[in-house]
């Protein structure tokens, strides 16, 4: 198995793309921490994975915009499983408005989840990766990391920002054996996009 005994933290993994990644990582031998804002859904996801792959999943209630909660959650995962090898920063939302009508509170909320969440989880995971001399940080970008669509100013801005953050991490942390990448999928029918259909 390609990920045998690797410890992976996946945010927003109770459903959608994050859940699919968690399922696949467990098949490949990884231990997956389902970090999600919805603790009941996170537990249900980890229970499902453990039913098929005993001992390979745990759930963590995590608001990725809350630094204390992120730090506590990452510390709990590292303590339980002896470190962290992989972070997949996947938590996200979508809010659409014309730019001139975009409520500032909604703009800040979306950017906080996508960008602050990526920053805070990376910051919390990096010291654990340094101890191992290796690590992989993966940000869930989008086609909107490279393109733009009407009504999605905040989402496009956030997804573009992940490219910059990944590049900085790659340059700063290469000496510690830590890699950073952004996955940029196109349209995927998940609960996030179904709300817009």
Buried (B, 14 or more C-beta within 10 A) or exposed (E): EEBEEBBBBBBBBBBBBBBBBBBEBBBBBBBBBBBBBBBEBBBBBBEBBBEEBEEBBBBBBBBBBBBEBBBBBBBBBBEEBBBBBBBBBBBBBBBBBEEEEBEEEBBEBBBBBBBBBBBBBBBBBBEBBBBBEEBBBBBBBBBBBEEEEEBBBBBBBBBBBBBEBBEEBBEEBEEBEBBBEBBBEEEEEBEBEEEEE
